[in-house]
Amino acid sequence: MNAETLHFSESEKNVSNDELLRVFKIQQPTALRLRNSTVGQRIAKLKKLRKSIENNKAHIIAAGAADFNKPAMELEITEILSVLMELEH
């Protein structure tokens, strides 16, 4: 995705480096815990993600249409099916 397709709110545009560092620091324990998760735990998370995508497909398409002005079929192929296919591997 290039910068021309990204849409940021005014508050998102004005996030300081200190705020970014604060958020990354908060996320570090979770990142470490996830790195140490078992294969079974990671597979369970991927299955949960798959189910969430499938259950929210209409919302994802509506949001993508609003953000990117793409037709529903294109969004389903490029944004949903491509991710679901990757989740199979």
LINCORCOR-V124532 format. One record per helix or strand of 3 or more residues. SS is the DSSP state (A for helix, B for strand). FROM is the first residue (numbers start at 1). TO is the last residue. If there is no record, write none. Layout:
# LINCORCOR-V124532
ss=SS from=FROM to=TO
ss=SS from=FROM to=TO
This chain:
# LINCORCOR-V124532
ss=A from=3 to=5
ss=A from=10 to=13
ss=A from=17 to=35
ss=A from=39 to=55
ss=A from=57 to=68
ss=A from=72 to=87
